[in-house]
Amino acid sequence: MKKIITKEGRLSPTFISSWIIEPPTLCDDLIDYFESNKNNQTKGSTASGVNTNIKDSTDISINPKDILLPGNEIFNQYFDELFECHKDYISQWPFLKENAMKFEIGVFNLQRYKAGQHFNKIHTERFSIENLHRVFVFMTYLNDVEEGGSTYFSHYDLEIQPRKGLTLIWPAEWTHAHKGNILKAGNKYIITGWINFTN
């Protein structure tokens, strides 16, 4: 895991941190997992259900307990890397460091966007009583994207272009409203989910 600095947004700080996870083959293996498990692929959905005008993607949703199943070993490797990013994130903010809480990973998604697809709606990850347990969001881009497909944080007027291994962590709150811009060519793969309060 190598910490990197993304460009500054309109407001600073953005509380969005970024790293490149290693090795790069980890991203390739996650893409291979996605493409090899077609029976588990579904149309991308949100809390309000499937609506391709809002979110147009193909997803595999995975329950954390399922990473122990044979064939899912790649996720242990990924979460080892993500845990290092999370530790670094917590260490950047004295309040979080001094008030360390126990967190857990919830259900997470592997997602593929094809040309013309995107997550169109500006949204946040903590917006109702059903998801108050979400504290942070994580997302790793699994491949480079040359045309479109950026993640746009509207309050900060900040666009982040997908880059293989680029991993982001940010607060799940309304302060980090965002959307995915239209992918103009190729495919875009991500793994994304939430870091939650423990139950």
NUPATOR-619591 format. One record per residue (C-alpha): x, y, z; residue number from 1. Coordinates in pm, 1 decimal. Example, Ala and Ser with C-alpha at 12.3 -4.5 7.8 and 13.67 -1.06 7.14 Angstrom:
1230.0, -450.0, 780.0, 1
1367.0, -106.0, 714.0, 2
This chain:
0.0, 0.0, 0.0, 1
142.2, 338.0, -105.1, 2
-19.9, 663.2, 4.4, 3
-79.4, 915.7, -273.4, 4
-215.5, 1268.4, -282.6, 5
-510.9, 1345.3, -507.1, 6
-569.5, 1695.7, -637.9, 7
-728.6, 1949.7, -404.3, 8
-1100.2, 2015.4, -418.0, 9
-1275.9, 2351.6, -394.2, 10
-1288.9, 2310.7, -14.7, 11
-1003.9, 2176.7, 192.9, 12
-957.7, 1937.0, 355.1, 13
-1184.8, 1698.3, 166.8, 14
-1142.1, 1413.0, 418.8, 15
-1094.4, 1186.4, 116.1, 16
-771.7, 987.2, 138.0, 17
-612.7, 774.2, -130.0, 18
-355.7, 499.4, -173.1, 19
-238.8, 256.0, -438.9, 20
-283.1, -101.1, -319.4, 21
-26.7, -361.8, -416.4, 22
49.8, -583.5, -594.9, 23
-123.7, -470.0, -916.9, 24
-211.0, -833.9, -991.9, 25
-457.1, -817.9, -700.2, 26
-678.6, -595.2, -917.0, 27
-648.1, -835.3, -1210.6, 28
-748.9, -1127.6, -988.2, 29
-1057.5, -940.7, -862.5, 30
-1162.7, -865.0, -1221.3, 31
-1109.6, -1232.3, -1310.2, 32
-1327.1, -1329.4, -1012.1, 33
-1602.8, -1099.6, -1135.7, 34
-1594.7, -1231.8, -1491.5, 35
-1571.0, -1596.1, -1378.4, 36
-1880.5, -1573.7, -1157.9, 37
-2146.4, -1477.3, -1410.8, 38
-2415.6, -1667.2, -1218.2, 39
-2372.2, -1424.1, -926.7, 40
-2394.1, -1110.1, -1140.2, 41
-2707.1, -896.3, -1112.7, 42
-2820.3, -557.9, -1236.4, 43
-2685.5, -292.1, -1003.9, 44
-2936.8, -174.1, -747.8, 45
-2970.0, 95.5, -484.0, 46
-3176.4, 111.2, -165.2, 47
-3477.9, 192.2, -382.6, 48
-3423.1, -110.4, -607.7, 49
-3311.8, -150.0, -969.7, 50
-3336.0, 169.8, -1172.6, 51
-3086.5, 203.6, -1455.8, 52
-3165.9, 576.1, -1484.4, 53
-3002.3, 610.8, -1142.2, 54
-2743.6, 331.3, -1140.0, 55
-2654.3, 136.6, -1451.9, 56
-2404.3, -135.8, -1367.5, 57
-2357.4, -508.4, -1318.5, 58
-2276.8, -611.8, -961.0, 59
-2176.9, -906.3, -748.2, 60
-2273.3, -850.2, -383.4, 61
-2076.2, -1045.2, -126.5, 62
-2149.3, -1101.7, 240.7, 63
-1837.0, -1074.6, 459.3, 64
-1888.0, -1426.5, 600.1, 65
-1862.3, -1561.4, 245.4, 66
-1498.3, -1456.6, 206.6, 67
-1416.0, -1773.2, 402.7, 68
-1568.6, -1996.0, 134.2, 69
-1335.8, -2189.6, -98.3, 70
-1259.2, -1984.8, -408.6, 71
-1296.9, -1652.0, -228.4, 72
-942.4, -1629.5, -92.4, 73
-870.7, -1323.0, -307.5, 74
-1089.2, -1113.1, -76.8, 75
-872.6, -1190.3, 227.1, 76
-575.2, -1050.8, 37.3, 77
-773.0, -742.6, -64.4, 78
-898.4, -670.1, 286.8, 79
-547.0, -708.2, 429.4, 80
-447.4, -421.9, 198.5, 81
-760.5, -220.6, 275.9, 82
-700.9, -258.1, 650.5, 83
-360.4, -91.1, 610.5, 84
-526.9, 198.3, 425.5, 85
-790.2, 226.6, 700.4, 86
-524.8, 232.8, 974.3, 87
-347.0, 512.6, 792.2, 88
-674.1, 702.8, 748.1, 89
-754.4, 683.9, 1120.4, 90
-401.7, 796.7, 1209.4, 91
-443.7, 1122.1, 1009.6, 92
-716.1, 1261.8, 1232.4, 93
-644.3, 1302.0, 1606.1, 94
-1012.2, 1271.0, 1699.1, 95
-1042.3, 935.2, 1526.2, 96
-709.4, 817.8, 1662.4, 97
-797.3, 911.2, 2020.1, 98
-1154.1, 783.1, 2000.9, 99
-1080.5, 462.7, 1815.5, 100
-1393.7, 257.4, 1773.0, 101
-1449.3, -96.1, 1655.8, 102
-1554.5, -119.5, 1295.2, 103
-1648.4, -400.7, 1060.6, 104
-1691.1, -449.6, 687.8, 105
-2048.9, -488.2, 570.5, 106
-2180.6, -636.0, 247.2, 107
-1957.5, -519.6, -37.8, 108
-1981.6, -512.5, -415.6, 109
-1774.0, -589.6, -718.0, 110
-1907.0, -375.5, -1002.5, 111
-1858.9, -340.5, -1375.6, 112
-1962.9, -41.3, -1583.5, 113
-1959.3, -61.2, -1962.9, 114
-1938.8, 231.6, -2204.9, 115
-2244.1, 453.8, -2162.6, 116
-2311.1, 337.7, -1805.5, 117
-2264.0, 519.1, -1475.2, 118
-2412.2, 595.9, -1132.8, 119
-2606.6, 900.2, -1243.1, 120
-2759.0, 1028.7, -919.4, 121
-2575.7, 1248.3, -671.0, 122
-2602.1, 1044.1, -351.8, 123
-2444.2, 972.7, -15.4, 124
-2391.1, 642.9, 160.3, 125
-2559.0, 737.7, 488.7, 126
-2897.0, 892.6, 419.8, 127
-3165.2, 707.2, 619.0, 128
-3229.1, 517.4, 940.9, 129
-3148.0, 194.1, 755.9, 130
-2784.9, 288.8, 694.7, 131
-2690.0, 496.7, 998.9, 132
-2436.4, 226.1, 1086.9, 133
-2215.0, 326.4, 792.7, 134
-1914.8, 535.6, 896.2, 135
-1675.5, 526.3, 599.4, 136
-1690.9, 428.9, 234.4, 137
-1412.3, 242.8, 56.7, 138
-1361.4, 204.0, -315.3, 139
-1080.1, 60.9, -523.6, 140
-1061.2, 111.3, -898.1, 141
-947.9, -217.8, -1051.5, 142
-838.4, -85.6, -1390.7, 143
-724.5, 229.5, -1564.4, 144
-998.6, 424.9, -1740.1, 145
-899.7, 664.4, -2016.5, 146
-1231.3, 821.8, -2117.2, 147
-1497.5, 924.9, -1865.9, 148
-1592.3, 715.6, -1565.2, 149
-1461.0, 958.7, -1303.2, 150
-1608.7, 990.9, -955.3, 151
-1739.8, 1341.1, -889.7, 152
-1773.8, 1484.4, -537.6, 153
-2015.4, 1772.9, -587.5, 154
-1949.8, 1977.2, -270.6, 155
-1577.2, 1985.8, -347.8, 156
-1606.5, 2014.2, -727.1, 157
-1357.7, 1726.8, -727.0, 158
-1325.4, 1464.5, -1000.7, 159
-1115.7, 1153.4, -944.9, 160
-1020.6, 952.1, -1251.4, 161
-1007.0, 572.0, -1214.8, 162
-655.8, 432.3, -1193.8, 163
-566.4, 69.6, -1134.4, 164
-523.2, 7.3, -761.7, 165
-631.0, 357.2, -657.5, 166
-816.5, 314.3, -328.0, 167
-1027.2, 584.4, -164.5, 168
-1173.7, 611.2, 184.5, 169
-1413.9, 892.4, 274.0, 170
-1690.4, 966.1, 527.7, 171
-2031.4, 817.9, 449.2, 172
-2209.7, 1142.2, 543.0, 173
-2401.0, 1401.2, 336.7, 174
-2082.0, 1604.7, 321.3, 175
-1953.8, 1362.7, 58.7, 176
-2232.4, 1357.3, -197.4, 177
-2101.6, 1206.9, -519.4, 178
-2186.0, 1033.5, -845.8, 179
-2012.7, 843.1, -1123.2, 180
-1967.2, 1019.8, -1454.7, 181
-2051.4, 840.1, -1779.7, 182
-1795.7, 588.1, -1897.8, 183
-1716.3, 675.7, -2257.9, 184
-1510.8, 373.3, -2362.5, 185
-1406.5, 31.5, -2237.3, 186
-1499.6, -114.7, -1899.4, 187
-1464.9, 20.1, -1547.3, 188
-1431.1, -224.1, -1257.1, 189
-1445.4, -135.0, -888.2, 190
-1475.3, -301.1, -551.4, 191
-1666.7, -89.5, -301.7, 192
-1848.5, -107.4, 29.5, 193
-1874.9, 34.7, 377.5, 194
-1687.4, 34.7, 705.0, 195
-1955.9, 15.0, 971.7, 196
-2004.5, 42.6, 1343.5, 197
-1999.1, -306.5, 1489.9, 198
-2335.4, -449.7, 1583.7, 199
